[in-house]
Amino acid sequence: MSNRKKVYTVDGRNVDKKANSKEGVAFAKTLNKLLEEKQISTTQIIKDLPISQGSISGYRNGTKQPTLGNIILLANYLGVDCNYLMTGVSCENSSINREIGLSELAIARIQKLKETDRMEWGLSVFNKFIESDKFEELLCYLTDYCTKKNDSIWEGYYKIYTRDIAEAKVNSVLQEIKKELVEYFSNKLDTDDRMYYSFLHSIYNEGRITKEQYEKTVREYDKGNYDYNPFSKDNK
C-alpha cells in the first residue's frame, strides 16, 4: 500500500448517536480506529477495494451494516481477523470479552504484565488491587465522578450528592486500597529479591525515605543485606 494521508477522524460521539445498533457502533469505531492508525483514507479504500464510497461512509458513521463479503474484504485489507473488525476484540480474546467484558486493549495490558519480567510483581499488585473489598466501591465512586456534571445534584451509588464529593470519595478509597497493598506486600518481601527493590522504589517515590536513604538501601540490597531497614533510627 502507498502512503496515505488526509485521513479524516470520525467523532465517536456522533457514531453513538447515528448508529443503528450496538453492533454498528462497535464495527464503526473499530474500523475508524484502524483506518486512522494505518493512515488509510476513504478515497484510498474505494480505489483498492470493490466497495462504494457511500458504503464506506455508512460503515464509518455506523449507519450501515456491512455484508459478509465486505467484512472479509476489509478485514484482509486491514490485516485483522473478522471478529476484531466487527467487535474490536480478536478471536483469541473473544471468550474473555464475553465472560467478563474486558476490552481488547485491557486484555493486552494485563497480558503484558505477565510477559514482562520486570512487571511480574506488577501483576501480583494488580491482582491484589482487584481483590480488595473496596475495589467495587472505588469503581462506583469513580463512575459517579466521571458521569456527573459539577453543578448537578443527584443520588449516586453511595448517596453522593455532588461531583466534588464523589472526587473526594475516589481519592479516599484509593488511599485505603493503597494502604492495604503496602501492608500486604511489606510482609511478602522474602518471597522474591526483586520485591525488595520494587517496594523500596515505591516508598522512595512516596517520599517516605530520602534520596540518601534510598541509595544507601540499594547498596545494602546489592550486597544481599535484605535485613537492612531504612526506617531504623540507626540508619537514618
N, C-alpha and C positions, 0 to 999 in steps of 0.2 A: 504494500500500500504506500502511496505517496504521502508527503507531508500534508496534514490537514489543519487548516486554521479557520478562524472566524466561526467557532462553534458557539452558537447561542445557548444560553442557560435557561432552562425551564424552571420556574419557581415551583418548588414542591407544594407550596400552599395552594397554588392555582390548580395543581393536579388533584389535590384532595377535594377541591370544590367541583371540578369538572368531571372527574372520573365517574363512569357508570357503575363501577363495582369495586369492592375491596381488592379483587384480583387485578383489576385495571390499574389501581393505584400502585400496587407492588411492581407490576410489569413496567409501567411508565417511569417510575423512579429508578428502577434498576437500569433500564435502557438509557435514560438520561445520564445517569452516573457513569456508565461505561463509555458513552459517546464523548462525554466531557473529559474523562480520564485519558482516552485514546485520541482525543482531538480529531474526531470524525464528525463532519457536518452532515446535515440532511441532504445537501446537494451532492456530497460525495457518495452517500449511500445509494441514492437513486441512479447514480452513474454506474456503481459497482453491482447492484442487485436489481432483479426484476420486480421492484416494489415501487408503487407510485408515491409521489410527494404527499398527496392527501392522506395516504395510509400511514406514512411515517409520522406526519404531523399529528394525526389522530392517536397514534401509539404513544407519542411523546407527551401529549396532553391528557392521556388517559380516557379519551372519549371514544376510542375504537379498539376492539379486541382483535388481535392478530389471528390469522388462520394457522393451522398446524404447520403448513408448508413454510409460511413466513417466519414462524418461530424457529424452525430448524435452520432456515437461511441466515437469519440474524445471529443465532447462537454460534453457528460455524464461523460466520464473518467476524464476530467479536471475540471468538476464542474462549467461549464459556459453554457449560452444559445448559440444556434447555430448562432444567429445573431452576438453575440460578437466574437465568434471564427472566423467567416468569415470576419468581418469588423473592429473588435477592438472596437465596440460600442455596448452596451447592448440594448435589445429590448426597455426598458423604456426610453432610451436616443436617440433612432434612429431618432425620428422626429426632435429633436433639432439639431442633427448632419446633417440631410438632409437640414434643413431650413437655418442654419447659419454656418455650418461647424465646430462647436466646437468638439474637441476630447472627448473621454470618461473621460480622466484624467482632462481636462479643466473643464468639466461639474461638475465632482466630487469636484474639488477645489472650484468652485463657490458655490455649494450646501453646502459645509462645512462652508462657511462664514455665511450662513443663519441659519445653525443648531447649531452653537456655539455661546452662549450668549455673550461672551466677544468680538466676532467679528461682532456683529450686526452693529456697526458703520463702521467696515471694509467694509461691503457690501455697505454702503452708499458712502464711499470714492471710492470704485471700480466703482460704477455707475457713479459718477461724473467724474472719470478719463476717462471712455469710452465716456461719453457725451461731453467731451472737444472738442472744434472746432479744436484743434491741435492734437487730437489723431491720425487721419489718416496721418497727416504729420509726426508724430513720427514714425509710422509703416513704412512709405515709406523710411525715412532715415535709420531706423534700418534694413530694408530689404536690402538696398544698402550696408550698412556696413557689414552685415552678409554674403552676397553673392558675394562680390568682393575681389580680391586679393590686397594686399598693393601696389604693384608696377604697377597696371593696371590703364589705363586712359579710362574713359567711361562716357557716359551721363546717369545719373540716373533719378529718378522720378522728382527731382527738379534741374536738371542740375548740379549735383555734379560730380567732375572730379577725385577725389582720395578717397581712403578709409579713410584716416586720416581726410579729410574734412567731410565725412559722420559721423564719430565718433563725431566730434566737434558739428555737427548739432544735432545729437541724444541727446547729453548732454545739449545743449542749449534749445531745445524744451522741454526736460524733466523738466528742471528748470522752464520754463514758465508754464507748466502744474501744477507743484508742487505749484508755487506761486498762481495760480488760486484756487487750492484746499484749501490752507491755508487761503486765503482771504474769500472763501465761508464758510468754516466751522468755522472760527473765529466768524462769525455772527450768528452761529446756536447753540452756547453753552447753551442757555437757554432751548433747546428742550429736553435735557436728561442729568441728572447729570453725567452719565458715560462719556459724551463727554468732560466735563471739564477735567477729568483725562487723557483721550486719547490725547486731544490737548496739555495738559501740558507736557505729556511724550514726544510727538513729538518735541516740541520746545526745550525741555531739550536735546534730542538726537541730535538736530541740533546745539547745542552749543549756543543757544540764551539766555539761562539763566544758572547761575552757579548751582552747586550741592546744595549749601546752599539755594539759591532762590527756587530751586525745592522742597527741603524738607520742607521749610517754607510754601510754597504754598499748598502742600499736607496737611499739618497740618491744614491750614485755611479751605481748602475744606472739610476736615473731620468734621470740626465744622459747616459746612453748609454755610460758608462765601464765596460764589462764586463771590462776588464783589471784592475780594482780587486780586490785579493786581501786578504780579512780576515785571512788567516793570515800575511801578511807582517809581519816584525818592525817595519818602519817604520809599519805601520798598526795595531798593537796598542796 
